[in-house]
Amino acid sequence: MSNIIDDVLNGLSPASLWQERVYKDLHAHPELSFHETRTAALAAAKLKELGYEVLEQIGRTGVVGVLRNGTGQTVLARADMDALPVKERTGLPYASTLTANDDTGASVPVMHACGHDAHVTCLLGAAELLARARRSWSGTFVAVFQPAEEVAGGAKTMLKDGLRDRIPKPDVAFAQHVLAYPAGTVGTHVGPVLSAGDSIRIALHGKGAHGSMPHNSVDPVVLAALVVLRLQTIVSRETKPGEFAVLTVGSSVAGAKSNIIPDHAVLLANLRTYDVSVRKRMLESIERMVKAECEASGSPKPPEFH
């Protein structure tokens, strides 16, 4: 076994040279969810160079490489490709300065703030190491480059586009995620390390009015503030001590003028859990609390959850 591993890793030093170049290139050219055309083309070109069967545009921008190497198990490895609408302030010489239009048409800064550029680079490196050392292993390796992880839609879209029937059935599948950890070290931990994540859009409906006439309104700004405060009790008062749960409201948007009470507000919340039952209960609690606050405030329409 050690000889096999040594043979595969023999190609690590030459691979690391182009990997650094590719990583910096990807970092400087991030792309939003379902817009990863440049990244996908780079991944596909490298896989073709290494002799992989390459499938492109699976789930809009997804790429899959298949390397068949005799009999044996089929192993799938996956990397996500999309970046975030975040302005980069690292000061790196290869920092992103790009902007792009999001799905609403708004121009936003774009940055690889979640490490997907590293994920793509690592999977391409693994693809090369295995391709160069085919004499030392047998089976099938499947490299999946998934779009739109940040909006929780890429994997579903690839499956809807027939991924399951277009690749060999894997015996085992691996995903990866970098962490804020010292370079050159490997960290281990007993039990879960990374949590499940749910992003929730909550639309709250009020009744608009002039700021001088609040009695004619159902103020969604006040309603949103009440909802945010109430949601804090799900972890502090409804979650058993010792159970892991995090609930964050990362965005609260309502109105555009100081003297106008708007007619709606939108909250964006993020939920992190390890346990399926905790997740289910928290989602139910969010819906119950938001509906109750809307009813208490006299909202003209029930809230909407997405």
URZIFEN-V475797 format. One record per pair of residues at least 12 apart in sequence whose C-alpha atoms are under 10 Angstrom apart, sorted by the first residue. I is the first residue (numbers start at 0). J is the second residue. If there is no record, write none. Layout:
((I & J) (I & J))
//
This chain:
((0 & 135) (2 & 135) (3 & 132) (3 & 134) (3 & 135) (3 & 136) (4 & 132) (4 & 135) (4 & 136) (5 & 132) (5 & 135) (6 & 128) (6 & 129) (6 & 131) (6 & 132) (6 & 133) (6 & 134) (6 & 135) (6 & 136) (7 & 125) (7 & 127) (7 & 128) (7 & 129) (7 & 130) (7 & 131) (7 & 132) (7 & 133) (7 & 134) (7 & 135) (7 & 136) (8 & 125) (8 & 128) (8 & 129) (8 & 131) (8 & 132) (9 & 128) (9 & 131) (9 & 132) (10 & 124) (10 & 125) (10 & 127) (10 & 128) (10 & 129) (10 & 130) (10 & 131) (10 & 132) (11 & 124) (11 & 125) (11 & 127) (11 & 128) (13 & 128) (14 & 123) (14 & 124) (14 & 125) (14 & 127) (14 & 128) (15 & 120) (15 & 121) (15 & 124) (17 & 120) (17 & 124) (18 & 117) (18 & 119) (18 & 120) (18 & 121) (18 & 123) (18 & 124) (19 & 117) (19 & 120) (20 & 120) (21 & 41) (21 & 42) (21 & 116) (21 & 117) (21 & 119) (21 & 120) (21 & 123) (22 & 93) (22 & 115) (22 & 116) (22 & 117) (22 & 118) (22 & 119) (22 & 120) (22 & 121) (23 & 91) (23 & 92) (23 & 93) (23 & 94) (23 & 95) (23 & 116) (23 & 117) (23 & 120) (24 & 38) (24 & 93) (24 & 94) (24 & 95) (24 & 116) (25 & 37) (25 & 38) (25 & 41) (25 & 80) (25 & 82) (25 & 93) (25 & 95) (25 & 110) (25 & 111) (25 & 115) (25 & 116) (25 & 117) (25 & 119) (25 & 120) (26 & 82) (26 & 93) (26 & 94) (26 & 95) (26 & 109) (26 & 110) (26 & 111) (26 & 112) (26 & 114) (26 & 115) (26 & 116) (26 & 117) (27 & 87) (27 & 91) (27 & 92) (27 & 93) (27 & 94) (27 & 95) (27 & 96) (27 & 97) (27 & 109) (27 & 110) (27 & 111) (27 & 116) (28 & 82) (28 & 93) (28 & 94) (28 & 95) (28 & 96) (28 & 97) (28 & 98) (28 & 109) (28 & 110) (28 & 111) (28 & 116) (29 & 80) (29 & 81) (29 & 82) (29 & 83) (29 & 84) (29 & 94) (29 & 95) (29 & 96) (29 & 97) (29 & 98) (29 & 99) (29 & 108) (29 & 109) (29 & 110) (29 & 111) (29 & 112) (29 & 115) (29 & 116) (30 & 80) (30 & 81) (30 & 82) (30 & 83) (30 & 84) (30 & 97) (30 & 98) (30 & 99) (30 & 109) (30 & 110) (30 & 111) (30 & 146) (30 & 147) (31 & 80) (31 & 81) (31 & 82) (31 & 83) (31 & 84) (31 & 98) (31 & 99) (31 & 100) (31 & 101) (31 & 102) (31 & 107) (31 & 108) (31 & 109) (31 & 110) (31 & 111) (31 & 146) (31 & 147) (31 & 148) (31 & 149) (31 & 150) (32 & 60) (32 & 79) (32 & 80) (32 & 81) (32 & 82) (32 & 83) (32 & 84) (32 & 101) (32 & 102) (32 & 145) (32 & 146) (32 & 147) (32 & 148) (32 & 149) (32 & 150) (32 & 151) (32 & 152) (32 & 153) (33 & 58) (33 & 59) (33 & 60) (33 & 61) (33 & 80) (33 & 81) (33 & 102) (33 & 145) (33 & 146) (33 & 147) (33 & 148) (33 & 149) (33 & 150) (33 & 152) (33 & 153) (33 & 156) (34 & 59) (34 & 60) (34 & 80) (34 & 81) (34 & 82) (34 & 99) (34 & 101) (34 & 146) (34 & 147) (35 & 59) (35 & 60) (35 & 61) (35 & 80) (35 & 81) (35 & 82) (35 & 145) (35 & 146) (35 & 147) (36 & 56) (36 & 59) (36 & 60) (36 & 61) (36 & 80) (36 & 146) (37 & 60) (38 & 60) (38 & 61) (38 & 62) (38 & 80) (38 & 81) (38 & 116) (38 & 119) (38 & 144) (38 & 146) (39 & 55) (39 & 56) (39 & 60) (39 & 61) (39 & 62) (39 & 63) (39 & 80) (39 & 81) (39 & 119) (39 & 144) (39 & 145) (39 & 146) (40 & 55) (40 & 56) (40 & 60) (40 & 61) (40 & 62) (41 & 62) (41 & 119) (41 & 123) (42 & 55) (42 & 61) (42 & 62) (42 & 63) (42 & 64) (42 & 80) (42 & 119) (42 & 120) (42 & 122) (42 & 123) (42 & 142) (42 & 143) (42 & 144) (43 & 55) (43 & 61) (43 & 62) (43 & 63) (43 & 64) (43 & 123) (43 & 144) (45 & 64) (45 & 123) (45 & 124) (45 & 126) (45 & 127) (46 & 62) (46 & 63) (46 & 64) (46 & 65) (46 & 66) (46 & 123) (46 & 126) (46 & 127) (46 & 130) (46 & 142) (47 & 64) (47 & 65) (48 & 127) (49 & 64) (49 & 66) (49 & 123) (49 & 126) (49 & 127) (49 & 128) (49 & 129) (49 & 130) (49 & 131) (50 & 64) (50 & 65) (50 & 66) (50 & 67) (50 & 127) (50 & 130) (50 & 131) (51 & 63) (51 & 64) (51 & 65) (51 & 66) (51 & 67) (51 & 126) (51 & 127) (51 & 130) (51 & 140) (51 & 141) (51 & 142) (52 & 64) (52 & 65) (52 & 66) (52 & 67) (52 & 141) (53 & 65) (53 & 66) (53 & 141) (53 & 142) (54 & 143) (54 & 162) (54 & 165) (54 & 166) (55 & 144) (56 & 146) (56 & 157) (56 & 160) (57 & 143) (57 & 144) (57 & 145) (57 & 146) (57 & 153) (57 & 154) (57 & 156) (57 & 157) (57 & 158) (57 & 159) (57 & 160) (57 & 161) (57 & 162) (57 & 165) (58 & 145) (58 & 146) (58 & 147) (58 & 152) (58 & 153) (58 & 154) (58 & 155) (58 & 156) (58 & 157) (58 & 158) (58 & 159) (58 & 160) (58 & 161) (58 & 162) (59 & 145) (59 & 146) (59 & 147) (59 & 153) (59 & 156) (59 & 157) (59 & 160) (60 & 80) (60 & 144) (60 & 145) (60 & 146) (60 & 147) (60 & 153) (60 & 156) (60 & 157) (61 & 79) (61 & 80) (61 & 143) (61 & 144) (61 & 145) (61 & 146) (61 & 147) (61 & 153) (61 & 154) (61 & 156) (61 & 157) (61 & 160) (61 & 162) (62 & 80) (62 & 142) (62 & 143) (62 & 144) (62 & 145) (62 & 146) (62 & 157) (63 & 75) (63 & 76) (63 & 77) (63 & 141) (63 & 142) (63 & 143) (63 & 144) (63 & 145) (63 & 162) (63 & 165) (63 & 166) (64 & 123) (64 & 126) (64 & 140) (64 & 141) (64 & 142) (64 & 143) (64 & 144) (64 & 166) (65 & 126) (65 & 139) (65 & 140) (65 & 141) (65 & 142) (65 & 143) (65 & 166) (65 & 167) (66 & 126) (66 & 129) (66 & 130) (66 & 133) (66 & 138) (66 & 139) (66 & 140) (66 & 141) (66 & 142) (67 & 130) (67 & 133) (67 & 137) (67 & 138) (67 & 139) (67 & 140) (67 & 141) (67 & 167) (68 & 129) (68 & 130) (68 & 133) (68 & 134) (68 & 136) (68 & 137) (68 & 138) (68 & 139) (68 & 140) (69 & 133) (69 & 136) (69 & 137) (69 & 138) (69 & 139) (70 & 136) (70 & 137) (70 & 138) (70 & 139) (71 & 136) (71 & 137) (71 & 138) (71 & 139) (71 & 170) (72 & 137) (72 & 138) (72 & 139) (72 & 140) (72 & 168) (72 & 169) (72 & 170) (72 & 171) (73 & 137) (73 & 138) (73 & 139) (73 & 140) (73 & 141) (73 & 167) (73 & 168) (73 & 169) (73 & 170) (73 & 171) (73 & 172) (74 & 138) (74 & 139) (74 & 140) (74 & 141) (74 & 142) (74 & 167) (74 & 168) (74 & 169) (74 & 170) (74 & 171) (74 & 172) (74 & 173) (75 & 139) (75 & 140) (75 & 141) (75 & 142) (75 & 143) (75 & 166) (75 & 167) (75 & 168) (75 & 169) (75 & 170) (75 & 171) (75 & 172) (75 & 173) (75 & 174) (76 & 122) (76 & 125) (76 & 126) (76 & 140) (76 & 141) (76 & 142) (76 & 143) (76 & 144) (76 & 169) (76 & 171) (76 & 172) (76 & 173) (76 & 174) (76 & 175) (77 & 118) (77 & 119) (77 & 122) (77 & 141) (77 & 142) (77 & 143) (77 & 144) (77 & 145) (77 & 172) (77 & 173) (77 & 174) (77 & 175) (78 & 115) (78 & 116) (78 & 117) (78 & 118) (78 & 119) (78 & 120) (78 & 121) (78 & 122) (78 & 123) (78 & 142) (78 & 143) (78 & 144) (78 & 145) (78 & 146) (78 & 148) (78 & 173) (78 & 174) (78 & 175) (78 & 176) (79 & 114) (79 & 115) (79 & 116) (79 & 117) (79 & 118) (79 & 119) (79 & 122) (79 & 143) (79 & 144) (79 & 145) (79 & 146) (79 & 147) (79 & 148) (79 & 149) (79 & 153) (79 & 154) (79 & 174) (79 & 175) (79 & 176) (80 & 111) (80 & 114) (80 & 115) (80 & 116) (80 & 117) (80 & 118) (80 & 119) (80 & 120) (80 & 144) (80 & 145) (80 & 146) (80 & 147) (80 & 148) (80 & 149) (80 & 153) (81 & 109) (81 & 110) (81 & 111) (81 & 112) (81 & 113) (81 & 114) (81 & 115) (81 & 116) (81 & 119) (81 & 144) (81 & 145) (81 & 146) (81 & 147) (81 & 148) (81 & 149) (81 & 150) (81 & 153) (82 & 109) (82 & 110) (82 & 111) (82 & 112) (82 & 113) (82 & 114) (82 & 115) (82 & 116) (82 & 146) (82 & 147) (82 & 148) (82 & 149) (83 & 107) (83 & 108) (83 & 109) (83 & 110) (83 & 111) (83 & 112) (83 & 113) (83 & 115) (83 & 147) (83 & 149) (83 & 150) (84 & 98) (84 & 99) (84 & 100) (84 & 101) (84 & 106) (84 & 107) (84 & 108) (84 & 109) (84 & 110) (84 & 111) (84 & 112) (85 & 98) (85 & 107) (85 & 108) (85 & 109) (85 & 110) (85 & 111) (85 & 112) (86 & 98) (86 & 107) (86 & 108) (86 & 109) (86 & 110) (86 & 111) (86 & 112) (87 & 108) (87 & 109) (87 & 110) (87 & 111) (87 & 112) (88 & 110) (94 & 110) (94 & 111) (95 & 108) (95 & 109) (95 & 110) (95 & 111) (96 & 108) (96 & 109) (96 & 110) (97 & 109) (97 & 110) (98 & 110) (113 & 149) (113 & 176) (113 & 177) (113 & 178) (114 & 176) (114 & 177) (114 & 178) (114 & 179) (115 & 148) (115 & 149) (115 & 175) (115 & 176) (115 & 177) (117 & 175) (117 & 176) (117 & 177) (118 & 144) (118 & 174) (118 & 175) (118 & 176) (118 & 177) (119 & 143) (119 & 144) (119 & 145) (121 & 175) (122 & 142) (122 & 143) (122 & 144) (122 & 174) (122 & 175) (123 & 142) (123 & 144) (125 & 142) (126 & 140) (126 & 141) (126 & 142) (139 & 167) (139 & 168) (139 & 169) (139 & 170) (140 & 167) (140 & 169) (141 & 166) (141 & 167) (141 & 168) (141 & 169) (141 & 172) (142 & 172) (142 & 173) (143 & 157) (143 & 162) (143 & 174) (145 & 157) (149 & 198) (150 & 197) (150 & 198) (151 & 196) (151 & 197) (151 & 198) (176 & 193) (178 & 193) (190 & 273) (191 & 273) (191 & 274) (192 & 273) (193 & 271) (193 & 272) (193 & 273) (194 & 243) (194 & 244) (194 & 245) (194 & 270) (194 & 271) (194 & 272) (194 & 273) (194 & 274) (195 & 244) (195 & 270) (195 & 271) (195 & 272) (195 & 273) (195 & 274) (195 & 275) (195 & 278) (196 & 245) (196 & 246) (196 & 269) (196 & 270) (196 & 271) (196 & 272) (196 & 273) (196 & 278) (197 & 246) (197 & 268) (197 & 269) (197 & 270) (197 & 271) (197 & 272) (197 & 278) (197 & 282) (198 & 246) (198 & 247) (198 & 248) (198 & 249) (198 & 267) (198 & 268) (198 & 269) (198 & 270) (198 & 271) (198 & 305) (199 & 248) (199 & 266) (199 & 267) (199 & 268) (199 & 269) (199 & 270) (199 & 282) (199 & 285) (199 & 304) (199 & 305) (200 & 248) (200 & 250) (200 & 265) (200 & 266) (200 & 267) (200 & 268) (200 & 269) (200 & 303) (200 & 304) (200 & 305) (201 & 223) (201 & 251) (201 & 264) (201 & 265) (201 & 266) (201 & 267) (201 & 268) (201 & 285) (201 & 286) (201 & 289) (201 & 302) (201 & 303) (201 & 304) (201 & 305) (202 & 219) (202 & 223) (202 & 252) (202 & 263) (202 & 264) (202 & 265) (202 & 266) (202 & 267) (202 & 289) (202 & 301) (202 & 302) (202 & 303) (202 & 304) (202 & 305) (203 & 218) (203 & 219) (203 & 220) (203 & 222) (203 & 223) (203 & 226) (203 & 253) (203 & 262) (203 & 263) (203 & 264) (203 & 265) (203 & 266) (203 & 289) (203 & 290) (203 & 292) (203 & 293) (203 & 298) (203 & 299) (203 & 300) (203 & 301) (203 & 302) (203 & 303) (203 & 304) (204 & 217) (204 & 218) (204 & 219) (204 & 220) (204 & 222) (204 & 223) (204 & 261) (204 & 262) (204 & 263) (204 & 264) (204 & 265) (204 & 293) (204 & 297) (204 & 298) (204 & 299) (204 & 300) (204 & 301) (204 & 302) (204 & 303) (205 & 217) (205 & 218) (205 & 219) (205 & 220) (205 & 221) (205 & 222) (205 & 260) (205 & 261) (205 & 262) (205 & 263) (205 & 264) (205 & 293) (205 & 296) (205 & 297) (205 & 298) (205 & 299) (205 & 300) (205 & 301) (205 & 302) (206 & 218) (206 & 219) (206 & 260) (206 & 261) (206 & 262) (206 & 263) (206 & 297) (206 & 298) (206 & 299) (206 & 300) (207 & 219) (207 & 254) (207 & 259) (207 & 260) (207 & 261) (207 & 262) (207 & 263) (208 & 258) (208 & 259) (208 & 260) (208 & 261) (208 & 262) (209 & 257) (209 & 258) (209 & 259) (209 & 260) (209 & 261) (210 & 256) (210 & 257) (210 & 258) (210 & 259) (210 & 260) (210 & 261) (211 & 258) (211 & 259) (211 & 260) (212 & 258) (212 & 259) (212 & 260) (213 & 259) (213 & 260) (215 & 260) (216 & 260) (216 & 261) (216 & 262) (216 & 297) (216 & 298) (217 & 260) (217 & 261) (217 & 262) (217 & 263) (217 & 293) (217 & 296) (217 & 297) (217 & 298) (217 & 299) (218 & 253) (218 & 260) (218 & 261) (218 & 262) (218 & 263) (218 & 264) (218 & 296) (218 & 297) (218 & 298) (219 & 252) (219 & 253) (219 & 254) (219 & 260) (219 & 261) (219 & 262) (219 & 263) (219 & 264) (219 & 265) (219 & 293) (219 & 296) (219 & 298) (220 & 251) (220 & 252) (220 & 253) (220 & 254) (220 & 260) (220 & 261) (220 & 262) (220 & 263) (220 & 264) (220 & 265) (221 & 260) (221 & 264) (221 & 296) (222 & 263) (222 & 264) (222 & 289) (222 & 292) (222 & 293) (222 & 295) (222 & 296) (222 & 297) (222 & 298) (223 & 251) (223 & 252) (223 & 253) (223 & 263) (223 & 264) (223 & 265) (223 & 266) (223 & 289) (223 & 292) (223 & 293) (224 & 251) (224 & 266) (225 & 288) (225 & 289) (225 & 292) (225 & 293) (225 & 296) (226 & 248) (226 & 266) (226 & 285) (226 & 288) (226 & 289) (226 & 290) (226 & 291) (226 & 292) (226 & 293) (227 & 247) (227 & 248) (227 & 251) (227 & 266) (227 & 268) (227 & 288) (227 & 289) (228 & 248) (229 & 285) (229 & 288) (229 & 289) (229 & 292) (230 & 246) (230 & 247) (230 & 248) (230 & 268) (230 & 281) (230 & 284) (230 & 285) (230 & 286) (230 & 288) (230 & 289) (231 & 245) (231 & 246) (231 & 247) (231 & 248) (231 & 285) (232 & 246) (232 & 284) (232 & 288) (233 & 245) (233 & 246) (233 & 280) (233 & 281) (233 & 282) (233 & 284) (233 & 285) (233 & 288) (234 & 246) (234 & 281) (237 & 280) (237 & 281) (237 & 284) (238 & 277) (238 & 280) (238 & 281) (239 & 277) (242 & 272) (242 & 273) (242 & 274) (242 & 277) (243 & 271) (243 & 272) (243 & 273) (243 & 274) (243 & 277) (243 & 278) (244 & 270) (244 & 271) (244 & 272) (244 & 273) (244 & 274) (244 & 277) (244 & 278) (244 & 281) (245 & 269) (245 & 270) (245 & 271) (245 & 272) (245 & 281) (246 & 268) (246 & 269) (246 & 270) (246 & 271) (246 & 272) (246 & 281) (246 & 285) (247 & 267) (247 & 268) (247 & 269) (247 & 270) (247 & 271) (248 & 266) (248 & 267) (248 & 268) (248 & 269) (248 & 270) (249 & 266) (249 & 267) (249 & 268) (249 & 269) (250 & 265) (250 & 266) (250 & 267) (250 & 268) (250 & 269) (251 & 264) (251 & 265) (251 & 266) (251 & 267) (251 & 268) (252 & 264) (252 & 265) (252 & 266) (252 & 267) (253 & 265) (253 & 266) (262 & 298) (262 & 299) (263 & 298) (263 & 302) (264 & 302) (265 & 302) (265 & 303) (266 & 304) (267 & 304) (267 & 305) (268 & 285) (270 & 282) (285 & 304) (286 & 302) (286 & 303) (286 & 304) (289 & 301) (289 & 302) (289 & 303) (289 & 304) (290 & 302) (290 & 303))
//
